[in-house]
Amino acid sequence: MTEKLCWYVMYTAPRAEKQVAKRLEEKNIHVYLPIIEEIRQWSDRKKKVQKPLFNGYLFVYTSKDRLWESLQVSGAVKFINFSGEHAVVHQDEIDAIQRVIETGVAIEVDTGAIEQGEMVHILGGPLQGVTGECIQKSNQDYFIIRIPSINQSMLVKVPRKFLKVIRE
C-alpha cells in the first residue's frame, strides 16, 4: 500500500529556510520554498534580495510516515500542528502561491487577523480566474489569498475594475 503524499508545513530555525530546503532536496525530499524579490535600502546603496515569502515556513511534499526523516536535517524545527493533526496545505493553495509569485506582482504577507470581507473573483490581469477575499488597506484595494493551514495570508494589490463580487 502506498502512503498518500501531501504538502506538510515545516517550521524552520530563524533565517534557515533556504538552507533547510537545500538539505531536504539533497535527500531527494520534494520541497517548495516560495521566494520573493525585495529591494533593500542601506545608507549607501540599494540591493535586490531574495527572501522567503513566509518567514520560517516551507512546504514539504511527503507521506506522513516520512515526516520524521525530513526533521533530521539541520535547521528543521517541527511540522506545524493544529488540534493534534499535522497542517496540510492543498495543492490548489500551493498552485495559487506559485502563480502569484510567477506574475511578479507586489506581495505583502499579513499574519494579523483580518476581518471577513467580500469574496471576489479576479476577472482580468495576470491573476485572472483566482478567487479570494477583497479588503481595503490605506485606500487601496487588496486581494487576499489565505493559506489557512499556516494561518498566513498573501495581500496582492489588484485594481478594483478586475474584481467581481461573488454572490452566494
C-alpha positions in Angstrom: 0.0 0.0 0.0 1.4 3.4 -1.0 1.3 6.2 1.6 -0.6 9.3 0.5 1.6 12.2 -0.4 0.6 15.7 1.0 2.1 19.1 1.4 3.1 19.5 5.0 4.1 22.8 6.6 7.6 22.8 8.2 8.8 25.4 10.6 12.5 26.2 10.4 15.1 27.9 12.6 15.2 31.7 12.0 16.6 32.6 8.6 17.3 29.0 7.8 14.6 28.4 5.2 16.9 28.3 2.2 19.5 26.0 3.8 16.8 23.6 5.1 15.2 23.5 1.6 18.6 22.7 0.0 19.3 20.0 2.5 15.9 18.4 2.0 16.4 18.4 -1.8 19.8 16.7 -1.3 17.9 13.9 0.5 15.5 13.7 -2.5 12.6 15.1 -0.5 10.3 17.3 -2.5 10.2 20.8 -1.0 8.6 24.2 -2.0 10.0 27.4 -0.6 8.2 30.4 -2.1 10.8 33.2 -2.7 10.1 36.8 -3.5 12.5 39.6 -4.5 12.6 42.8 -2.4 14.6 45.9 -2.7 16.5 46.7 0.5 17.8 50.2 1.2 21.1 50.7 3.1 22.6 54.1 3.8 25.0 53.8 0.8 23.1 51.6 -1.6 20.0 49.7 -2.7 20.1 46.0 -3.4 17.6 43.4 -4.6 17.5 40.5 -2.2 15.6 37.2 -2.4 13.7 36.3 0.7 11.2 33.6 1.7 7.6 34.7 1.3 6.6 33.2 4.7 9.4 33.7 7.3 10.2 30.4 9.0 8.0 28.2 6.8 8.5 25.9 3.9 6.3 23.2 2.4 7.4 19.5 2.2 5.6 17.1 -0.2 5.9 13.7 1.5 4.0 11.0 3.2 3.1 11.1 6.9 5.4 8.2 7.7 8.4 10.1 6.3 7.9 13.3 8.3 10.4 12.3 10.9 13.1 11.8 8.2 12.5 15.4 7.0 13.0 16.7 10.5 16.5 15.2 10.7 18.1 18.0 8.6 19.9 20.8 10.4 17.7 23.8 10.8 14.4 22.0 10.7 12.4 22.6 13.9 9.0 20.9 13.6 5.9 20.3 11.5 3.0 22.6 12.2 0.1 21.0 14.0 -3.5 22.2 14.6 -5.6 20.4 17.2 -3.1 17.5 17.2 -3.2 17.0 13.4 -0.4 17.9 11.0 -1.2 21.0 9.0 -1.7 20.0 5.3 -1.8 22.6 2.5 -3.9 21.6 -0.5 -2.4 21.6 -4.0 -4.6 24.4 -5.2 -3.2 26.6 -2.4 0.4 25.8 -3.5 -0.6 26.5 -7.1 -2.1 29.9 -6.1 1.2 30.8 -4.3 3.2 29.8 -7.3 1.0 31.7 -9.7 1.2 34.9 -7.6 5.0 34.7 -7.4 5.3 34.0 -11.1 3.3 37.1 -12.0 5.8 39.3 -10.2 3.0 41.5 -8.6 3.9 43.2 -5.4 3.2 41.0 -2.4 2.8 41.7 1.3 2.4 38.9 3.8 -0.1 39.6 6.6 -0.1 37.4 9.7 -2.6 39.5 11.6 -6.3 38.8 12.0 -8.2 40.2 9.0 -11.9 40.8 9.2 -14.1 38.8 6.8 -14.7 40.8 3.7 -16.3 40.2 0.4 -15.4 37.1 -1.6 -14.2 38.1 -5.1 -13.2 36.6 -8.4 -10.4 38.2 -10.4 -11.8 39.0 -13.9 -8.6 40.2 -15.7 -4.9 40.7 -15.4 -2.2 38.2 -14.5 -4.3 36.6 -11.7 -7.4 36.2 -13.8 -9.6 33.3 -12.5 -8.3 33.3 -8.9 -10.9 33.6 -6.2 -10.3 35.1 -2.8 -11.2 37.9 -0.4 -11.1 41.6 -1.0 -10.2 44.2 1.6 -9.2 47.8 1.7 -5.9 48.9 3.2 -4.8 52.5 3.1 -7.4 53.5 0.5 -6.2 50.8 -1.9 -7.9 47.5 -2.9 -6.0 44.4 -1.9 -6.9 40.8 -2.8 -6.2 38.2 -0.1 -5.2 34.6 -0.8 -5.4 32.8 2.5 -3.3 29.8 3.4 -5.3 28.7 6.4 -3.1 25.7 7.2 -0.3 28.1 8.4 -2.6 31.0 9.4 -0.9 33.3 6.8 -2.3 35.4 4.0 -0.9 37.0 0.9 -2.0 40.5 0.1 -1.9 41.4 -3.6 -2.8 44.8 -4.9 -5.5 44.3 -7.6 -7.3 47.2 -9.4 -11.0 47.3 -8.4 -12.0 47.0 -12.1 -10.7 43.4 -12.1 -12.7 42.3 -9.1 -16.2 40.9 -9.3 -18.1 40.2 -6.0 -19.3 36.6 -5.7 -22.9 36.4 -4.5 -24.0 33.2 -2.9 
